[in-house]
Amino acid sequence: MGAVDSKQEGSKAVASIVGICGSLRKGSYNRMLLRALPELAPPGMTFTEAPPFRDIPLYDGDLQAETGFPAAATAFAEAIRAADGVIFCTPEYNFSVPGGLKNVLDWVSRMPGQPFAGKPVAIQSASQGPLGGARMQYDLRRILQYLDVPVLRKPEIFVGSCAAKFDEKTGAITDATTRDFVKQQLAAFATHIARYRAEA
């Protein structure tokens, strides 16, 4: 996705956001959702996609002891540390969190000063099913609770029957209701981040 300023060039940043797509598929609807965020964000909110985690090996305590943390996991963690907030856009696999995403969270959770602690997070999910990834979100929230993450509670974003709500060629969100809900969540997320900045 790259670093992209939303709407007002040169305006003071509300927050720098790292976006994490839980799907590895190039044509993922969740990647489309992630890439649509800059257009819908409040002025000054900036977005960068997290480093890829496709090639990170399965978490193994013996591997960690022998070789340390994989370079890709370290790069992922540093991106989280540098951001003001994190947005997950991820599908639901088998009623839960995709394996690749769970794996990178397992790696970074074991790092000294793990990067998610105290980091404001928002969650979005898109699914071709009618529930829009709701079961995944509840499992992801449980994981993030363990990592001491202040997750934005609402508005929640569940994009159900998502194939009808995106332009397959451009990746744009074509459903007006979905666009409005995403705008509302991003505005609430800016306030959520500001609250935690003030408490820091």
Accessible surface in RSA format (square Angstrom, percent):
REM  Atomic radii and reference values for relative SASA: ProtOr
REM  Chains: A
REM  Algorithm: Lee & Richards
REM  Probe-radius: 1.40
REM  Slices: 20
REM RES _ NUM      All-atoms   Total-Side   Main-Chain    Non-polar    All polar
REM                ABS   REL    ABS   REL    ABS   REL    ABS   REL    ABS   REL
RES MET A   1    49.97  25.9   4.48   3.0  45.49 108.3  15.87  13.5  34.10  45.2
RES GLY A   2    40.36  49.8   0.00   N/A  40.36  49.8  35.07  96.2   5.29  11.8
RES ALA A   3    88.54  81.4  55.29  85.3  33.25  75.6  55.70  78.4  32.84  87.0
RES VAL A   4    57.51  37.8  53.22  48.2   4.29  10.3  56.76  49.3   0.75   2.0
RES ASP A   5    87.17  61.1  64.42  64.1  22.75  53.8  14.74  34.7  72.43  72.2
RES SER A   6     1.87   1.6   0.00   0.0   1.87   4.3   1.76   3.8   0.10   0.1
RES LYS A   7   125.64  61.3  74.43  45.7  51.21 121.9  56.84  51.2  68.81  73.3
RES GLN A   8   101.60  56.8  94.64  69.2   6.96  16.6  30.71  65.4  70.89  53.8
RES GLU A   9   163.56  93.9 133.64 101.1  29.92  71.2  48.68  94.2 114.88  93.8
RES GLY A  10    76.18  93.9   0.00   N/A  76.18  93.9  40.89 112.2  35.29  79.0
RES SER A  11    43.40  36.7  17.16  22.9  26.24  60.4  27.12  57.8  16.27  22.8
RES LYS A  12   192.35  93.8 167.40 102.7  24.94  59.4 119.35 107.4  72.99  77.8
RES ALA A  13    50.66  46.6  35.72  55.1  14.94  34.0  35.84  50.5  14.82  39.3
RES VAL A  14    48.45  31.9  42.05  38.1   6.40  15.4  47.78  41.5   0.67   1.8
RES ALA A  15     0.00   0.0   0.00   0.0   0.00   0.0   0.00   0.0   0.00   0.0
RES SER A  16    39.37  33.3  39.30  52.4   0.07   0.2  33.89  72.2   5.48   7.7
RES ILE A  17     2.79   1.6   0.00   0.0   2.79   6.7   0.35   0.3   2.44   6.6
RES VAL A  18     9.33   6.1   9.33   8.4   0.00   0.0   9.33   8.1   0.00   0.0
RES GLY A  19     0.05   0.1   0.00   N/A   0.05   0.1   0.05   0.1   0.00   0.0
RES ILE A  20     0.99   0.6   0.34   0.3   0.64   1.6   0.99   0.7   0.00   0.0
RES CYS A  21     5.95   4.5   0.66   0.7   5.30  12.4   0.66   1.7   5.30   5.7
RES GLY A  22     2.25   2.8   0.00   N/A   2.25   2.8   0.00   0.0   2.25   5.0
RES SER A  23     4.37   3.7   4.03   5.4   0.34   0.8   1.40   3.0   2.97   4.2
RES LEU A  24    69.33  38.6  61.79  44.2   7.54  19.0  63.01  44.3   6.32  17.0
RES ARG A  25   129.26  54.3 118.45  60.4  10.82  25.8  72.50  99.1  56.77  34.4
RES LYS A  26   190.66  93.0 170.59 104.7  20.07  47.8 116.59 104.9  74.08  78.9
RES GLY A  27    34.40  42.4   0.00   N/A  34.40  42.4  27.63  75.8   6.77  15.2
RES SER A  28     2.81   2.4   2.16   2.9   0.64   1.5   1.09   2.3   1.71   2.4
RES TYR A  29    22.22  10.4  20.72  11.8   1.50   3.9  11.05   8.3  11.17  13.8
RES ASN A  30     3.93   2.7   3.93   3.8   0.00   0.0   0.00   0.0   3.93   3.8
RES ARG A  31    38.72  16.3  38.72  19.7   0.00   0.0   9.75  13.3  28.98  17.6
RES MET A  32    23.87  12.4  20.70  13.7   3.17   7.5  23.18  19.7   0.68   0.9
RES LEU A  33     0.00   0.0   0.00   0.0   0.00   0.0   0.00   0.0   0.00   0.0
RES LEU A  34     0.03   0.0   0.03   0.0   0.00   0.0   0.03   0.0   0.00   0.0
RES ARG A  35   130.86  54.9 111.63  56.9  19.22  45.8  39.24  53.6  91.62  55.5
RES ALA A  36    13.40  12.3   5.01   7.7   8.39  19.1  12.93  18.2   0.47   1.3
RES LEU A  37     0.00   0.0   0.00   0.0   0.00   0.0   0.00   0.0   0.00   0.0
RES PRO A  38    11.49   8.4  11.20  10.2   0.29   1.1  11.49   9.5   0.00   0.0
RES GLU A  39   100.98  58.0  88.62  67.0  12.36  29.4  47.70  92.3  53.28  43.5
RES LEU A  40     3.79   2.1   0.38   0.3   3.42   8.6   0.38   0.3   3.42   9.2
RES ALA A  41     0.29   0.3   0.00   0.0   0.29   0.7   0.29   0.4   0.00   0.0
RES PRO A  42    28.36  20.7  21.59  19.7   6.78  24.6  27.91  23.0   0.45   2.8
RES PRO A  43    56.88  41.5  52.97  48.3   3.91  14.2  52.97  43.7   3.91  24.3
RES GLY A  44     3.44   4.2   0.00   N/A   3.44   4.2   3.27   9.0   0.17   0.4
RES MET A  45     0.00   0.0   0.00   0.0   0.00   0.0   0.00   0.0   0.00   0.0
RES THR A  46    29.17  20.7  29.11  29.5   0.06   0.1  20.54  27.6   8.63  13.0
RES PHE A  47     0.55   0.3   0.08   0.0   0.48   1.2   0.41   0.3   0.14   0.4
RES THR A  48    61.53  43.8  61.46  62.3   0.07   0.2  43.43  58.3  18.10  27.4
RES GLU A  49    36.19  20.8  23.99  18.2  12.20  29.0  12.62  24.4  23.57  19.2
RES ALA A  50    11.60  10.7   2.49   3.8   9.11  20.7   2.65   3.7   8.95  23.7
RES PRO A  51    36.75  26.8  29.71  27.1   7.04  25.6  35.76  29.5   0.99   6.2
RES PRO A  52   108.84  79.3  96.60  88.1  12.24  44.5 105.75  87.3   3.09  19.2
RES PHE A  53    16.16   8.1  10.33   6.4   5.83  15.2  10.51   6.4   5.65  16.2
RES ARG A  54   138.45  58.1 115.80  59.0  22.65  53.9  42.68  58.3  95.78  58.0
RES ASP A  55   126.79  88.8  97.64  97.2  29.15  68.9  39.43  92.8  87.36  87.1
RES ILE A  56    12.15   6.9   0.15   0.1  12.01  28.9   0.97   0.7  11.18  30.3
RES PRO A  57    57.22  41.7  45.92  41.9  11.29  41.0  57.22  47.2   0.00   0.0
RES LEU A  58   145.61  81.1 137.38  98.3   8.23  20.7 137.38  96.5   8.23  22.1
RES TYR A  59    60.66  28.3  36.84  21.0  23.82  62.0  27.33  20.5  33.34  41.1
RES ASP A  60    65.47  45.9  60.17  59.9   5.30  12.5  18.16  42.7  47.32  47.2
RES GLY A  61    39.10  48.2   0.00   N/A  39.10  48.2  25.32  69.5  13.78  30.9
RES ASP A  62    99.99  70.0  97.39  96.9   2.59   6.1  16.63  39.1  83.36  83.1
RES LEU A  63    51.24  28.5  49.63  35.5   1.62   4.1  50.73  35.6   0.51   1.4
RES GLN A  64    48.59  27.2  43.95  32.1   4.64  11.1   8.04  17.1  40.55  30.8
RES ALA A  65    90.16  82.9  48.76  75.2  41.40  94.2  60.08  84.6  30.08  79.7
RES GLU A  66   136.17  78.2  98.29  74.4  37.88  90.2  43.25  83.7  92.92  75.9
RES THR A  67    99.88  71.0  64.10  65.0  35.78  85.3  67.09  90.1  32.80  49.6
RES GLY A  68    29.01  35.8   0.00   N/A  29.01  35.8  25.41  69.7   3.61   8.1
RES PHE A  69    56.63  28.3  35.21  21.8  21.42  55.7  35.43  21.5  21.20  60.7
RES PRO A  70    26.12  19.0  13.84  12.6  12.28  44.6  26.12  21.6   0.00   0.0
RES ALA A  71    87.56  80.5  69.20 106.8  18.36  41.8  75.31 106.1  12.24  32.4
RES ALA A  72    37.88  34.8  28.20  43.5   9.68  22.0  34.92  49.2   2.96   7.8
RES ALA A  73     0.00   0.0   0.00   0.0   0.00   0.0   0.00   0.0   0.00   0.0
RES THR A  74    57.19  40.7  57.19  58.0   0.00   0.0  48.47  65.1   8.72  13.2
RES ALA A  75    45.89  42.2  36.07  55.7   9.82  22.3  42.90  60.4   2.99   7.9
RES PHE A  76     0.00   0.0   0.00   0.0   0.00   0.0   0.00   0.0   0.00   0.0
RES ALA A  77     0.03   0.0   0.03   0.0   0.00   0.0   0.03   0.0   0.00   0.0
RES GLU A  78    89.67  51.5  86.55  65.5   3.13   7.4  39.49  76.4  50.18  41.0
RES ALA A  79    23.96  22.0  14.18  21.9   9.78  22.2  22.72  32.0   1.24   3.3
RES ILE A  80     0.00   0.0   0.00   0.0   0.00   0.0   0.00   0.0   0.00   0.0
RES ARG A  81    88.54  37.2  67.33  34.3  21.21  50.5  45.67  62.4  42.87  26.0
RES ALA A  82    86.14  79.2  50.72  78.3  35.42  80.6  62.12  87.5  24.02  63.6
RES ALA A  83     7.48   6.9   1.13   1.7   6.35  14.5   3.76   5.3   3.72   9.9
RES ASP A  84    44.38  31.1  36.16  36.0   8.21  19.4   4.88  11.5  39.49  39.4
RES GLY A  85     0.00   0.0   0.00   N/A   0.00   0.0   0.00   0.0   0.00   0.0
RES VAL A  86     0.00   0.0   0.00   0.0   0.00   0.0   0.00   0.0   0.00   0.0
RES ILE A  87     0.00   0.0   0.00   0.0   0.00   0.0   0.00   0.0   0.00   0.0
RES PHE A  88     0.00   0.0   0.00   0.0   0.00   0.0   0.00   0.0   0.00   0.0
RES CYS A  89     0.00   0.0   0.00   0.0   0.00   0.0   0.00   0.0   0.00   0.0
RES THR A  90     0.00   0.0   0.00   0.0   0.00   0.0   0.00   0.0   0.00   0.0
RES PRO A  91    14.59  10.6  14.59  13.3   0.00   0.0  14.59  12.0   0.00   0.0
RES GLU A  92    33.31  19.1  12.66   9.6  20.65  49.2   4.83   9.3  28.48  23.3
RES TYR A  93   101.36  47.3  95.21  54.2   6.16  16.0  79.22  59.5  22.14  27.3
RES ASN A  94   148.06 102.1 114.06 110.2  34.00  81.9  36.14  87.0 111.91 108.2
RES PHE A  95   130.44  65.3 124.12  76.9   6.32  16.4 124.12  75.2   6.32  18.1
RES SER A  96    36.45  30.8  36.45  48.6   0.00   0.0  22.52  48.0  13.93  19.5
RES VAL A  97    16.70  11.0   3.52   3.2  13.18  31.8   3.52   3.1  13.18  35.7
RES PRO A  98     2.14   1.6   2.09   1.9   0.05   0.2   2.14   1.8   0.00   0.0
RES GLY A  99    51.86  64.0   0.00   N/A  51.86  64.0  38.93 106.8  12.93  29.0
RES GLY A 100    30.94  38.2   0.00   N/A  30.94  38.2  18.95  52.0  11.99  26.9
RES LEU A 101     0.00   0.0   0.00   0.0   0.00   0.0   0.00   0.0   0.00   0.0
RES LYS A 102    79.40  38.7  79.40  48.7   0.00   0.0  50.87  45.8  28.53  30.4
RES ASN A 103    13.51   9.3  11.53  11.1   1.98   4.8   5.76  13.9   7.75   7.5
RES VAL A 104     0.26   0.2   0.26   0.2   0.00   0.0   0.26   0.2   0.00   0.0
RES LEU A 105     2.22   1.2   1.30   0.9   0.92   2.3   1.70   1.2   0.52   1.4
RES ASP A 106    34.15  23.9  33.79  33.6   0.35   0.8   2.49   5.9  31.65  31.6
RES TRP A 107     0.00   0.0   0.00   0.0   0.00   0.0   0.00   0.0   0.00   0.0
RES VAL A 108     0.00   0.0   0.00   0.0   0.00   0.0   0.00   0.0   0.00   0.0
RES SER A 109    30.29  25.6  12.42  16.6  17.87  41.2   6.04  12.9  24.24  34.0
RES ARG A 110   112.68  47.3  90.19  46.0  22.49  53.6  30.40  41.5  82.28  49.9
RES MET A 111    15.77   8.2   9.15   6.1   6.62  15.8   4.22   3.6  11.55  15.3
RES PRO A 112   114.88  83.7  94.78  86.4  20.10  73.1 106.87  88.2   8.01  49.8
RES GLY A 113    66.21  81.7   0.00   N/A  66.21  81.7  44.74 122.8  21.47  48.1
RES GLN A 114    31.65  17.7  23.81  17.4   7.83  18.7  19.06  40.6  12.59   9.5
RES PRO A 115     7.46   5.4   0.00   0.0   7.46  27.1   3.90   3.2   3.56  22.1
RES PHE A 116     0.00   0.0   0.00   0.0   0.00   0.0   0.00   0.0   0.00   0.0
RES ALA A 117    53.99  49.6  32.61  50.3  21.38  48.6  33.05  46.5  20.95  55.5
RES GLY A 118    46.12  56.9   0.00   N/A  46.12  56.9  30.29  83.1  15.83  35.5
RES LYS A 119    28.89  14.1  27.94  17.1   0.95   2.3   9.90   8.9  18.99  20.2
RES PRO A 120     7.74   5.6   7.74   7.1   0.00   0.0   7.74   6.4   0.00   0.0
RES VAL A 121     0.00   0.0   0.00   0.0   0.00   0.0   0.00   0.0   0.00   0.0
RES ALA A 122     0.09   0.1   0.00   0.0   0.09   0.2   0.09   0.1   0.00   0.0
RES ILE A 123     0.96   0.5   0.00   0.0   0.96   2.3   0.00   0.0   0.96   2.6
RES GLN A 124     0.00   0.0   0.00   0.0   0.00   0.0   0.00   0.0   0.00   0.0
RES SER A 125     0.00   0.0   0.00   0.0   0.00   0.0   0.00   0.0   0.00   0.0
RES ALA A 126     2.22   2.0   0.00   0.0   2.22   5.1   0.00   0.0   2.22   5.9
RES SER A 127    27.14  22.9  21.27  28.4   5.87  13.5   7.72  16.4  19.41  27.2
RES GLN A 128   122.75  68.6  99.10  72.4  23.64  56.3  31.03  66.0  91.72  69.6
RES GLY A 129    28.50  35.1   0.00   N/A  28.50  35.1  24.65  67.6   3.86   8.6
RES PRO A 130   120.16  87.6  96.31  87.8  23.85  86.7  98.00  80.9  22.16 137.7
RES LEU A 131    93.28  51.9  85.11  60.9   8.17  20.5  88.99  62.5   4.29  11.5
RES GLY A 132     0.50   0.6   0.00   N/A   0.50   0.6   0.07   0.2   0.43   1.0
RES GLY A 133     2.29   2.8   0.00   N/A   2.29   2.8   0.27   0.7   2.02   4.5
RES ALA A 134    16.13  14.8  16.13  24.9   0.00   0.0  16.13  22.7   0.00   0.0
RES ARG A 135    93.47  39.2  89.82  45.8   3.65   8.7  43.23  59.1  50.24  30.4
RES MET A 136     0.00   0.0   0.00   0.0   0.00   0.0   0.00   0.0   0.00   0.0
RES GLN A 137     0.00   0.0   0.00   0.0   0.00   0.0   0.00   0.0   0.00   0.0
RES TYR A 138   115.84  54.1 113.64  64.7   2.20   5.7  86.03  64.6  29.81  36.7
RES ASP A 139    33.58  23.5  32.95  32.8   0.63   1.5   4.02   9.5  29.56  29.5
RES LEU A 140     0.00   0.0   0.00   0.0   0.00   0.0   0.00   0.0   0.00   0.0
RES ARG A 141    45.33  19.0  41.88  21.3   3.45   8.2  29.06  39.7  16.27   9.9
RES ARG A 142   163.10  68.5 154.56  78.8   8.54  20.3  64.93  88.7  98.17  59.5
RES ILE A 143    37.83  21.5  33.12  24.7   4.70  11.3  37.75  27.2   0.08   0.2
RES LEU A 144     0.00   0.0   0.00   0.0   0.00   0.0   0.00   0.0   0.00   0.0
RES GLN A 145   135.93  76.0 124.39  90.9  11.54  27.5  41.32  88.0  94.61  71.8
RES TYR A 146   180.94  84.5 161.53  91.9  19.41  50.5 121.34  91.2  59.60  73.5
RES LEU A 147     7.38   4.1   6.51   4.7   0.87   2.2   7.38   5.2   0.00   0.0
RES ASP A 148   100.68  70.5  85.90  85.5  14.78  34.9  27.32  64.3  73.35  73.2
RES VAL A 149    12.92   8.5   0.00   0.0  12.92  31.1   0.00   0.0  12.92  35.0
RES PRO A 150    18.78  13.7   7.28   6.6  11.51  41.8  18.78  15.5   0.00   0.0
RES VAL A 151    23.34  15.4  12.00  10.9  11.34  27.3  12.00  10.4  11.34  30.7
RES LEU A 152    15.16   8.4  13.35   9.6   1.81   4.5  13.67   9.6   1.48   4.0
RES ARG A 153   196.15  82.4 187.92  95.8   8.23  19.6  60.62  82.9 135.53  82.1
RES LYS A 154   158.13  77.1 148.76  91.3   9.37  22.3  91.53  82.4  66.60  70.9
RES PRO A 155    34.98  25.5  28.02  25.5   6.95  25.3  33.70  27.8   1.28   7.9
RES GLU A 156    66.46  38.2  48.24  36.5  18.22  43.4   9.31  18.0  57.15  46.7
RES ILE A 157     4.48   2.6   3.11   2.3   1.37   3.3   4.48   3.2   0.00   0.0
RES PHE A 158    67.73  33.9  40.36  25.0  27.37  71.2  40.38  24.5  27.35  78.3
RES VAL A 159     3.51   2.3   1.83   1.7   1.68   4.1   3.51   3.1   0.00   0.0
RES GLY A 160     8.16  10.1   0.00   N/A   8.16  10.1   5.57  15.3   2.59   5.8
RES SER A 161    57.25  48.4  53.08  70.8   4.16   9.6  31.66  67.4  25.59  35.8
RES CYS A 162     0.79   0.6   0.79   0.9   0.00   0.0   0.00   0.0   0.79   0.9
RES ALA A 163    43.88  40.3  32.47  50.1  11.41  26.0  32.74  46.1  11.14  29.5
RES ALA A 164    86.93  79.9  53.17  82.1  33.76  76.8  63.97  90.1  22.96  60.8
RES LYS A 165    53.10  25.9  53.10  32.6   0.00   0.0  22.52  20.3  30.57  32.6
RES PHE A 166    10.38   5.2   0.00   0.0  10.38  27.0   0.00   0.0  10.38  29.7
RES ASP A 167    52.15  36.5  45.91  45.7   6.24  14.8   9.62  22.6  42.53  42.4
RES GLU A 168   108.55  62.3  86.69  65.6  21.86  52.0  52.03 100.6  56.52  46.1
RES LYS A 169   199.18  97.2 160.11  98.2  39.07  93.0 109.25  98.3  89.93  95.8
RES THR A 170   104.31  74.2  65.64  66.5  38.67  92.2  71.74  96.4  32.57  49.2
RES GLY A 171    13.05  16.1   0.00   N/A  13.05  16.1  10.16  27.9   2.90   6.5
RES ALA A 172    42.53  39.1  36.00  55.6   6.53  14.9  42.45  59.8   0.08   0.2
RES ILE A 173     5.17   2.9   0.00   0.0   5.17  12.4   0.00   0.0   5.17  14.0
RES THR A 174    83.11  59.1  49.40  50.1  33.70  80.3  48.90  65.7  34.20  51.7
RES ASP A 175    41.95  29.4  36.47  36.3   5.48  13.0   7.34  17.3  34.61  34.5
RES ALA A 176    70.34  64.7  64.51  99.6   5.83  13.3  66.22  93.3   4.12  10.9
RES THR A 177    80.82  57.5  77.66  78.7   3.16   7.5  44.85  60.2  35.97  54.4
RES THR A 178    11.73   8.3   8.55   8.7   3.18   7.6   5.17   6.9   6.56   9.9
RES ARG A 179    55.77  23.4  55.77  28.4   0.00   0.0  14.64  20.0  41.13  24.9
RES ASP A 180    72.89  51.1  71.54  71.2   1.35   3.2  16.15  38.0  56.74  56.6
RES PHE A 181    98.60  49.3  98.60  61.1   0.00   0.0  98.60  59.8   0.00   0.0
RES VAL A 182     0.02   0.0   0.02   0.0   0.00   0.0   0.02   0.0   0.00   0.0
RES LYS A 183    85.94  41.9  82.36  50.5   3.58   8.5  34.12  30.7  51.82  55.2
RES GLN A 184    95.50  53.4  86.83  63.5   8.66  20.6  37.28  79.3  58.22  44.2
RES GLN A 185     3.29   1.8   3.29   2.4   0.00   0.0   0.00   0.0   3.29   2.5
RES LEU A 186     0.00   0.0   0.00   0.0   0.00   0.0   0.00   0.0   0.00   0.0
RES ALA A 187    51.85  47.7  46.56  71.9   5.28  12.0  48.12  67.8   3.73   9.9
RES ALA A 188    29.85  27.4  19.80  30.6  10.05  22.9  27.08  38.1   2.77   7.3
RES PHE A 189     0.00   0.0   0.00   0.0   0.00   0.0   0.00   0.0   0.00   0.0
RES ALA A 190    12.20  11.2  10.48  16.2   1.72   3.9  10.93  15.4   1.27   3.4
RES THR A 191    79.59  56.6  74.45  75.5   5.14  12.3  51.54  69.2  28.05  42.4
RES HIS A 192    13.55   7.4  13.15   9.1   0.40   1.0  11.23  11.6   2.31   2.7
RES ILE A 193     1.66   0.9   1.42   1.1   0.23   0.6   1.42   1.0   0.23   0.6
RES ALA A 194    51.04  46.9  45.23  69.8   5.81  13.2  46.47  65.4   4.58  12.1
RES ARG A 195   120.97  50.8 112.64  57.4   8.33  19.8  48.46  66.2  72.51  43.9
RES TYR A 196    74.79  34.9  68.98  39.2   5.80  15.1  34.90  26.2  39.88  49.2
RES ARG A 197   110.54  46.4  92.95  47.4  17.59  41.9  53.89  73.6  56.66  34.3
RES ALA A 198    88.70  81.6  48.43  74.7  40.27  91.6  61.47  86.6  27.24  72.2
RES GLU A 199   122.43  70.3  85.55  64.7  36.87  87.8  45.53  88.1  76.89  62.8
RES ALA A 200   119.02 109.4  48.74  75.2  70.27 159.9  87.33 123.0  31.69  84.0
END  Absolute sums over single chains surface
CHAIN  1 A     9712.2       7541.3       2170.9       5521.0       4191.2
END  Absolute sums over all chains
TOTAL          9712.2       7541.3       2170.9       5521.0       4191.2
